[in-house]
Amino acid sequence: MQKSAEGIVVAAQCDEGPNMEDRKGTEASTDEGDADRMDEKPEDSRKVAGGTRENTLRERQASAADKENAQPKAEKLMEEVLCRENLMEALKRVRANKGAPGIDGMTVDDLTPYLKTNWTRIRDELLGGTYEPSPVRRVEIPKPDGKGKRKLGIPTVLDRFIQQAILQALTPIFDPHFSENSYGFRPGRSALDAVKKARGHVEAGYRYVVDIDLEKFFDRVNHDVLMARVARRLKDKQLLRLIGNYLRAGIMDDGVVQVREEGTPQGGPLSPLLSNILLDELDKELERRGHRFCRYADDCNIYVKSKAAGERVMESITEFLEKRLRLKINREKSAVDRPWKRKFLGYTMTVNLNPKLKVSPNSLKRAKARIHEIMRKGRGRSVVKVIAELTLYLRGWMNYYRLSQVKSTFEELDEWIRRKLRCILWRQWKKPRTRAKKLIQRGMEKERAFASAYNGRGPWWNAGASHMNEAYPIKWFSQQGLTSLLVEHRRFMSLS
């Protein structure tokens, strides 16, 4: 970090680290699915001579004291949030993430000079409990499936910086207690880990999935329910008040600030952790019932052995979510079905007893839409430049779908991409005489070149015809730097 950046924070002594408090899992009724029944005997009772007896008062006090010493409550965490090292790391993360300005128009580049001038005042307000977060800026983006729009709330750069500092202090407190079946927005875990786990459940014989879709989850989170769960481990009242203020910060939409009474808008660094804290209660309930499941943020799949069991699980979990967490399930999008008929994090799988992962049809459709968008820019540019931009997208896309075991998807997409690029070339040549000339330059016989150029067919037909395939073969595209998805797929398969 540069010297100028180091001067933005007031040096503060760090505490020894975040403290944690253990808590017992929640208790609720079990459903009648195939899950094995869990042992529900009280922890503080034991069998003696065929009966049970309670621990003595002294034993219970000693046990409680041991737990308290092992995992004391996090009561003075604000000092750790404002610790110099933590703030410097938060500043580094916000700079790296970049992002759009909030309602004040301040950019990431403007943050460091602003903090150099104003940090002492802001720090005093945070410690004194008088800091008020700014309203978030409402932004709507198209949903991946093209149906409707997703609402985002963009905090100011300053609030993103403070939220990031809070996130870094809270993660070591909450994350170790999250379920092993939770994969979203957690250190050392990814969507691909969840996909592999899901495949393992199906391979083990759990060939029905309860696909739960929470309706407008980030907009429907009940603040009281969420804060009650945050307060179970976090005992710093100043920090609890600040988190509550972030939840209640207004939303500016078309210049009008609206009061927010529920929800934790997507867009801030703190929202993913808060969603995991709330939904961890769902995870613990599913574990208590003995279910096999995978959850990534608000996307949860539960795997069972029969449709009847799946329907019972769907009914009981819906009741649990609505009564316990005050969340609503989208019944139109949720379903009990075969895993190969549903998608999970962009993947689906084959019907085999040893199922193979593959790219879901919806994901393939979105990829083609994005490629088409890049191609449309190519009508006025050289194909080489289009290929350069296209390759950046394809490498990222292929890296995410590297777990796919069905090569035909990549083979067909490769062919489609090359045909689109040949179509661009054919359009750019415009006149038949120019097309004939270009084909001759690529080594085609004059008679055939003119016959192909004057065939009267459209660009898409010609792009797939033999004359264009011969003039611009796969080798030519490889020489121009175009990534072959099939080649990349084979490389990933050899590595795995």
C-alpha positions as CSV (number, residue, x, y, z in Angstrom):
1,M,0.0,0.0,0.0
2,Q,1.3,3.5,-0.8
3,K,2.4,5.9,1.9
4,S,-0.5,8.3,1.1
5,A,-3.0,5.5,1.7
6,E,-1.3,4.6,5.0
7,G,-2.1,8.0,6.4
8,I,-5.9,7.7,6.0
9,V,-6.5,5.8,9.3
10,V,-5.6,6.6,12.8
11,A,-3.4,4.0,14.3
12,A,-5.3,1.8,16.8
13,Q,-4.3,-1.1,18.9
14,C,-5.9,-4.4,17.7
15,D,-7.5,-6.7,20.2
16,E,-6.3,-10.3,20.3
17,G,-8.9,-11.3,17.7
18,P,-12.6,-11.9,17.3
19,N,-14.3,-13.8,20.0
20,M,-17.0,-16.4,19.5
21,E,-19.8,-17.8,21.4
22,D,-21.2,-21.3,20.8
23,R,-24.8,-21.9,20.6
24,K,-27.0,-24.9,20.3
25,G,-28.8,-25.8,17.2
26,T,-32.4,-24.9,16.8
27,E,-35.2,-27.3,17.6
28,A,-38.2,-27.9,15.4
29,S,-40.4,-30.8,14.3
30,T,-39.1,-33.3,11.9
31,D,-40.8,-34.3,8.6
32,E,-41.7,-37.8,7.5
33,G,-39.1,-38.1,4.6
34,D,-36.5,-40.7,4.1
35,A,-34.0,-38.9,6.3
36,D,-32.7,-40.9,9.2
37,R,-34.1,-39.8,12.6
38,M,-31.7,-38.0,14.7
39,D,-31.1,-38.8,18.4
40,E,-33.0,-36.2,20.4
41,K,-32.0,-37.2,23.9
42,P,-31.1,-34.2,26.1
43,E,-27.4,-33.4,26.2
44,D,-27.4,-32.8,29.9
45,S,-28.8,-36.2,30.8
46,R,-27.2,-39.6,31.0
47,K,-28.2,-43.3,31.5
48,V,-27.6,-44.7,35.0
49,A,-28.8,-48.2,36.1
50,G,-31.4,-48.4,33.3
51,G,-32.7,-44.9,34.0
52,T,-31.6,-41.2,33.5
53,R,-30.5,-38.6,36.0
54,E,-29.7,-35.0,35.5
55,N,-26.3,-33.4,36.0
56,T,-25.7,-32.0,39.3
57,L,-25.8,-28.2,39.7
58,R,-22.0,-28.2,40.1
59,E,-21.5,-30.2,36.9
60,R,-23.8,-27.9,34.9
61,Q,-22.0,-24.8,36.2
62,A,-18.6,-26.3,35.4
63,S,-19.7,-27.2,31.9
64,A,-21.1,-23.8,31.3
65,A,-17.9,-22.2,32.6
66,D,-15.8,-24.4,30.3
67,K,-17.8,-23.4,27.2
68,E,-17.7,-19.7,28.2
69,N,-13.9,-19.8,28.6
70,A,-13.5,-21.7,25.3
71,Q,-15.7,-19.4,23.2
72,P,-16.3,-16.1,25.0
73,K,-18.8,-13.6,23.7
74,A,-17.7,-11.0,21.1
75,E,-18.4,-7.9,23.2
76,K,-15.7,-5.4,22.0
77,L,-15.6,-5.9,18.3
78,M,-15.9,-2.3,17.1
79,E,-12.3,-1.7,18.1
80,E,-11.3,-4.6,15.9
81,V,-13.4,-3.3,13.0
82,L,-11.5,0.0,13.3
83,C,-8.1,-1.6,13.8
84,R,-5.6,-0.1,11.3
85,E,-4.7,-3.4,9.7
86,N,-8.3,-4.3,9.2
87,L,-9.1,-0.9,7.6
88,M,-6.1,-1.1,5.3
89,E,-7.2,-4.5,4.1
90,A,-10.8,-3.2,3.6
91,L,-9.5,-0.3,1.5
92,K,-7.5,-2.7,-0.6
93,R,-10.6,-4.9,-1.2
94,V,-12.8,-2.0,-2.1
95,R,-10.3,-0.6,-4.6
96,A,-9.9,-4.1,-6.2
97,N,-13.7,-4.6,-6.5
98,K,-14.1,-1.1,-8.0
99,G,-17.9,-0.8,-8.7
100,A,-20.2,2.1,-9.5
101,P,-20.7,5.2,-7.3
102,G,-23.5,5.5,-4.8
103,I,-25.9,8.4,-4.4
104,D,-23.1,10.9,-3.7
105,G,-21.3,10.2,-6.9
106,M,-18.0,9.4,-5.2
107,T,-15.8,6.9,-7.1
108,V,-13.3,4.4,-5.7
109,D,-10.5,6.7,-6.8
110,D,-12.0,9.5,-4.8
111,L,-12.1,7.5,-1.6
112,T,-8.5,7.7,-0.4
113,P,-8.3,11.6,-0.6
114,Y,-11.7,11.8,1.1
115,L,-10.6,9.5,4.0
116,K,-7.3,11.5,4.5
117,T,-9.4,14.6,5.2
118,N,-12.4,13.1,7.0
119,W,-11.5,9.8,8.6
120,T,-10.9,11.2,12.1
121,R,-14.5,12.6,12.2
122,I,-16.0,9.4,10.7
123,R,-14.1,7.2,13.2
124,D,-15.4,9.3,16.1
125,E,-18.9,9.0,14.8
126,L,-18.6,5.2,14.5
127,L,-17.2,4.9,18.0
128,G,-19.8,7.3,19.4
129,G,-22.7,5.5,17.7
130,T,-23.8,8.6,15.7
131,Y,-22.7,7.5,12.2
132,E,-25.6,7.4,9.8
133,P,-25.2,5.3,6.6
134,S,-26.3,7.0,3.3
135,P,-29.3,5.6,1.4
136,V,-28.4,3.1,-1.3
137,R,-28.9,3.8,-5.0
138,R,-31.5,1.7,-6.6
139,V,-30.3,-0.1,-9.8
140,E,-32.2,-2.7,-11.8
141,I,-30.5,-5.3,-13.9
142,P,-32.0,-8.1,-16.2
143,K,-32.2,-11.5,-14.5
144,P,-30.1,-14.2,-16.1
145,D,-33.2,-16.0,-17.4
146,G,-34.5,-12.8,-19.0
147,K,-37.7,-12.9,-17.0
148,G,-38.0,-9.6,-15.1
149,K,-35.3,-7.5,-13.4
150,R,-33.2,-7.9,-10.3
151,K,-33.1,-5.0,-7.9
152,L,-29.7,-4.0,-6.6
153,G,-28.9,-1.4,-3.9
154,I,-25.5,0.3,-4.5
155,P,-24.1,1.8,-1.3
156,T,-21.8,4.8,-1.4
157,V,-18.0,4.0,-1.7
158,L,-17.5,5.1,2.0
159,D,-20.3,2.7,3.2
160,R,-18.8,-0.1,1.1
161,F,-15.5,0.5,2.8
162,I,-17.0,0.4,6.3
163,Q,-19.2,-2.6,5.5
164,Q,-16.1,-4.4,4.2
165,A,-14.2,-3.7,7.4
166,I,-17.2,-5.1,9.4
167,L,-17.4,-8.2,7.2
168,Q,-13.7,-9.0,7.8
169,A,-14.2,-8.8,11.5
170,L,-17.4,-10.8,11.6
171,T,-16.5,-13.6,9.2
172,P,-14.1,-15.4,11.7
173,I,-16.9,-15.3,14.3
174,F,-19.8,-16.7,12.2
175,D,-18.2,-18.7,9.3
176,P,-16.7,-21.6,11.4
177,H,-20.2,-22.3,12.7
178,F,-21.9,-22.4,9.3
179,S,-23.0,-25.7,7.8
180,E,-20.7,-27.9,5.7
181,N,-23.5,-27.9,3.2
182,S,-23.4,-24.1,2.7
183,Y,-21.2,-22.9,-0.1
184,G,-22.2,-19.4,-1.0
185,F,-19.9,-16.4,-0.3
186,R,-17.7,-18.3,2.1
187,P,-13.8,-18.4,2.3
188,G,-12.4,-21.4,0.5
189,R,-15.7,-22.5,-0.9
190,S,-17.3,-22.0,-4.3
191,A,-20.3,-22.8,-6.5
192,L,-18.3,-25.6,-8.2
193,D,-17.9,-27.3,-4.8
194,A,-21.7,-27.2,-4.3
195,V,-22.2,-28.7,-7.8
196,K,-19.8,-31.6,-7.1
197,K,-21.5,-32.3,-3.8
198,A,-24.9,-32.3,-5.5
199,R,-23.7,-34.8,-8.1
200,G,-22.4,-37.0,-5.3
201,H,-25.9,-37.1,-3.6
202,V,-27.5,-38.2,-6.9
203,E,-24.8,-40.8,-7.5
204,A,-25.5,-42.1,-3.9
205,G,-29.1,-42.9,-4.9
206,Y,-31.0,-39.7,-3.9
207,R,-32.5,-39.3,-7.4
208,Y,-35.2,-36.7,-6.6
209,V,-34.5,-33.1,-5.7
210,V,-36.5,-30.6,-3.7
211,D,-35.6,-27.4,-5.5
212,I,-36.5,-24.5,-3.3
213,D,-36.7,-21.0,-4.7
214,L,-37.1,-18.2,-2.1
215,E,-39.3,-15.4,-3.4
216,K,-37.4,-12.1,-3.6
217,F,-35.2,-13.3,-0.7
218,F,-33.0,-10.2,-0.4
219,D,-36.0,-7.9,-0.5
220,R,-38.0,-9.9,2.0
221,V,-35.6,-10.5,4.9
222,N,-37.3,-9.6,8.2
223,H,-34.9,-7.2,10.1
224,D,-36.0,-8.4,13.6
225,V,-35.6,-12.0,12.7
226,L,-32.2,-11.4,11.2
227,M,-30.8,-9.2,14.0
228,A,-32.0,-11.7,16.6
229,R,-29.7,-14.3,15.0
230,V,-26.8,-11.9,14.6
231,A,-27.1,-11.0,18.3
232,R,-26.7,-14.7,19.3
233,R,-23.0,-14.5,18.6
234,L,-22.3,-10.8,18.4
235,K,-22.6,-8.9,21.7
236,D,-21.0,-5.6,20.8
237,K,-24.0,-3.2,21.0
238,Q,-22.3,-0.5,19.0
239,L,-21.7,-2.8,16.1
240,L,-25.2,-4.3,16.4
241,R,-26.7,-0.8,16.2
242,L,-24.5,0.1,13.1
243,I,-25.5,-3.1,11.3
244,G,-29.2,-2.3,12.1
245,N,-28.7,1.1,10.7
246,Y,-27.3,-0.3,7.4
247,L,-30.3,-2.6,7.2
248,R,-32.7,0.4,7.7
249,A,-30.8,2.8,5.4
250,G,-33.2,4.1,2.8
251,I,-33.3,3.5,-0.9
252,M,-33.0,6.3,-3.4
253,D,-35.1,5.6,-6.5
254,D,-35.6,8.4,-9.1
255,G,-34.4,11.0,-6.6
256,V,-36.8,10.0,-3.8
257,V,-35.6,8.3,-0.7
258,Q,-37.8,5.4,0.4
259,V,-37.8,4.1,3.9
260,R,-36.8,0.4,4.1
261,E,-38.5,-1.8,6.6
262,E,-37.4,-5.2,5.3
263,G,-34.7,-6.7,3.1
264,T,-30.9,-6.5,2.8
265,P,-30.3,-5.2,-0.7
266,Q,-27.8,-7.0,-2.9
267,G,-24.9,-4.8,-3.7
268,G,-23.2,-4.2,-0.4
269,P,-20.3,-6.4,1.0
270,L,-22.2,-7.2,4.2
271,S,-25.4,-8.6,2.5
272,P,-24.0,-12.1,1.6
273,L,-22.8,-12.7,5.2
274,L,-26.1,-11.6,6.7
275,S,-28.1,-13.9,4.3
276,N,-25.9,-16.8,5.4
277,I,-26.5,-16.0,9.1
278,L,-30.2,-16.1,8.6
279,L,-30.3,-19.2,6.4
280,D,-27.9,-21.0,8.6
281,E,-31.0,-21.8,10.7
282,L,-32.5,-23.6,7.7
283,D,-29.2,-25.5,7.3
284,K,-29.2,-26.6,10.9
285,E,-32.8,-27.7,10.6
286,L,-32.1,-29.8,7.5
287,E,-29.0,-31.4,9.2
288,R,-31.1,-32.1,12.3
289,R,-33.5,-34.0,10.2
290,G,-30.7,-35.9,8.5
291,H,-31.2,-34.6,5.0
292,R,-28.7,-34.5,2.1
293,F,-28.7,-31.0,0.7
294,C,-26.6,-28.2,-0.9
295,R,-27.2,-24.5,-0.4
296,Y,-25.5,-21.6,-2.3
297,A,-26.9,-18.3,-0.9
298,D,-30.7,-18.5,-1.4
299,D,-30.5,-21.4,-3.8
300,C,-31.2,-24.6,-1.9
301,N,-31.5,-28.2,-3.2
302,I,-32.5,-31.1,-1.0
303,Y,-32.0,-34.7,-2.3
304,V,-34.3,-37.5,-1.4
305,K,-35.1,-41.1,-2.7
306,S,-38.7,-40.8,-3.7
307,K,-41.1,-38.2,-5.0
308,A,-43.5,-38.8,-2.1
309,A,-40.7,-38.1,0.4
310,G,-39.8,-35.0,-1.6
311,E,-43.3,-33.6,-1.5
312,R,-43.4,-34.1,2.3
313,V,-40.1,-32.4,2.7
314,M,-41.3,-29.5,0.5
315,E,-44.4,-29.0,2.6
316,S,-42.7,-29.2,5.9
317,I,-39.7,-26.9,4.9
318,T,-42.1,-24.4,3.4
319,E,-43.9,-24.2,6.8
320,F,-40.6,-23.9,8.6
321,L,-39.4,-21.0,6.4
322,E,-42.7,-19.1,6.6
323,K,-43.2,-19.5,10.3
324,R,-39.7,-19.5,11.7
325,L,-37.8,-17.2,9.3
326,R,-40.8,-15.4,7.8
327,L,-39.6,-16.1,4.3
328,K,-41.8,-17.0,1.4
329,I,-41.2,-19.8,-1.2
330,N,-41.9,-19.1,-4.8
331,R,-44.2,-22.0,-5.6
332,E,-44.1,-21.5,-9.3
333,K,-40.3,-21.9,-9.5
334,S,-39.9,-24.5,-6.7
335,A,-40.5,-28.1,-7.5
336,V,-39.9,-31.8,-6.6
337,D,-38.4,-33.4,-9.7
338,R,-35.6,-35.4,-11.1
339,P,-32.2,-33.6,-10.9
340,W,-31.6,-33.9,-14.7
341,K,-34.8,-31.9,-15.3
342,R,-33.7,-29.1,-13.0
343,K,-30.6,-26.8,-13.0
344,F,-28.4,-26.0,-10.1
345,L,-25.9,-23.1,-10.3
346,G,-25.9,-23.3,-14.1
347,Y,-25.4,-27.1,-14.3
348,T,-27.6,-30.0,-14.8
349,M,-26.7,-33.7,-15.1
350,T,-27.4,-36.8,-17.1
351,V,-29.9,-39.6,-16.2
352,N,-27.2,-42.2,-15.8
353,L,-26.8,-44.1,-12.5
354,N,-23.3,-42.6,-12.5
355,P,-24.5,-39.1,-13.5
356,K,-22.4,-36.8,-15.6
357,L,-22.5,-33.0,-15.1
358,K,-23.3,-30.8,-18.1
359,V,-24.1,-27.2,-18.9
360,S,-27.8,-26.5,-18.4
361,P,-29.9,-25.5,-21.5
362,N,-30.6,-22.1,-19.9
363,S,-26.9,-21.4,-19.3
364,L,-26.1,-22.4,-22.9
365,K,-28.9,-20.0,-24.1
366,R,-27.4,-17.1,-22.1
367,A,-23.9,-17.9,-23.4
368,K,-25.2,-17.7,-26.9
369,A,-26.9,-14.4,-26.2
370,R,-23.7,-12.9,-24.9
371,I,-21.7,-14.2,-27.8
372,H,-24.2,-12.8,-30.2
373,E,-23.9,-9.4,-28.5
374,I,-20.1,-9.5,-29.0
375,M,-20.6,-10.6,-32.6
376,R,-22.9,-7.7,-33.4
377,K,-20.1,-5.3,-32.6
378,G,-18.0,-7.1,-35.2
379,R,-19.8,-5.9,-38.3
380,G,-17.7,-2.8,-38.4
381,R,-14.5,-4.3,-37.0
382,S,-11.9,-6.8,-38.1
383,V,-12.7,-10.4,-37.2
384,V,-9.3,-10.6,-35.4
385,K,-10.5,-7.9,-32.9
386,V,-13.8,-9.7,-32.5
387,I,-12.0,-12.9,-31.7
388,A,-9.8,-11.2,-29.1
389,E,-12.8,-9.9,-27.2
390,L,-14.7,-13.2,-27.7
391,T,-11.7,-15.2,-26.3
392,L,-11.8,-13.3,-23.0
393,Y,-15.4,-14.2,-22.5
394,L,-15.0,-17.8,-23.6
395,R,-12.1,-18.5,-21.3
396,G,-14.0,-17.2,-18.2
397,W,-17.1,-19.2,-19.3
398,M,-15.2,-22.4,-19.8
399,N,-13.4,-22.0,-16.5
400,Y,-16.7,-22.0,-14.7
401,Y,-18.1,-24.9,-16.7
402,R,-14.9,-27.0,-16.5
403,L,-16.7,-29.7,-14.5
404,S,-19.0,-30.5,-17.4
405,Q,-18.4,-34.1,-18.6
406,V,-20.5,-34.0,-21.8
407,K,-18.2,-32.9,-24.7
408,S,-21.0,-32.5,-27.3
409,T,-22.1,-29.2,-25.7
410,F,-18.7,-27.6,-26.3
411,E,-18.3,-29.2,-29.8
412,E,-21.6,-27.8,-31.0
413,L,-21.0,-24.4,-29.5
414,D,-17.5,-24.3,-31.1
415,E,-19.2,-25.0,-34.5
416,W,-21.8,-22.3,-33.9
417,I,-19.2,-19.7,-33.0
418,R,-17.1,-20.4,-36.1
419,R,-20.1,-20.2,-38.3
420,K,-21.1,-16.8,-36.7
421,L,-17.6,-15.5,-37.4
422,R,-17.7,-16.7,-41.1
423,C,-21.1,-15.0,-41.3
424,I,-19.4,-11.7,-40.2
425,L,-16.8,-12.1,-42.9
426,W,-19.4,-12.8,-45.6
427,R,-21.4,-9.7,-44.6
428,Q,-18.3,-7.5,-44.6
429,W,-17.5,-8.5,-48.1
430,K,-20.9,-7.2,-49.3
431,K,-20.6,-7.5,-53.1
432,P,-20.4,-10.9,-54.9
433,R,-17.3,-9.8,-56.8
434,T,-15.5,-9.0,-53.5
435,R,-16.6,-12.3,-52.1
436,A,-15.2,-14.2,-55.1
437,K,-11.9,-12.3,-54.8
438,K,-11.6,-13.1,-51.1
439,L,-12.3,-16.8,-51.7
440,I,-9.7,-16.9,-54.4
441,Q,-7.2,-15.3,-52.1
442,R,-7.8,-18.1,-49.6
443,G,-6.8,-20.7,-52.3
444,M,-10.1,-21.6,-53.9
445,E,-10.4,-22.3,-57.7
446,K,-11.7,-19.3,-59.6
447,E,-14.7,-21.1,-61.1
448,R,-15.9,-22.4,-57.8
449,A,-15.2,-19.1,-56.0
450,F,-17.5,-17.2,-58.5
451,A,-20.2,-19.9,-58.3
452,S,-20.2,-19.6,-54.5
453,A,-20.1,-15.8,-54.5
454,Y,-23.1,-15.6,-56.9
455,N,-25.3,-18.4,-55.4
456,G,-27.9,-15.9,-54.2
457,R,-28.1,-17.5,-50.7
458,G,-28.0,-15.5,-47.5
459,P,-25.0,-14.9,-45.2
460,W,-26.0,-17.6,-42.6
461,W,-26.4,-20.3,-45.2
462,N,-23.1,-19.4,-46.8
463,A,-21.3,-19.3,-43.4
464,G,-22.2,-23.0,-43.0
465,A,-21.5,-24.0,-46.6
466,S,-18.5,-26.0,-47.7
467,H,-16.8,-23.1,-49.6
468,M,-16.5,-21.0,-46.4
469,N,-15.5,-24.0,-44.3
470,E,-12.7,-24.7,-46.8
471,A,-11.6,-21.1,-47.0
472,Y,-11.6,-20.5,-43.3
473,P,-11.0,-23.9,-41.6
474,I,-10.7,-24.6,-37.8
475,K,-6.9,-24.1,-38.1
476,W,-7.3,-20.5,-39.4
477,F,-9.4,-19.5,-36.3
478,S,-6.9,-21.2,-34.0
479,Q,-4.1,-19.1,-35.6
480,Q,-6.1,-16.0,-34.9
481,G,-6.3,-16.9,-31.2
482,L,-9.8,-18.2,-30.9
483,T,-10.3,-20.4,-27.9
484,S,-11.6,-23.8,-28.7
485,L,-14.1,-24.9,-26.0
486,L,-13.6,-28.6,-27.0
487,V,-9.9,-28.4,-26.7
488,E,-10.2,-26.6,-23.3
489,H,-12.7,-29.3,-22.2
490,R,-10.3,-32.1,-23.0
491,R,-7.5,-30.2,-21.1
492,F,-9.6,-29.9,-18.0
493,M,-10.7,-33.6,-18.2
494,S,-7.0,-34.7,-18.5
495,L,-6.2,-32.5,-15.4
496,S,-9.0,-34.0,-13.4
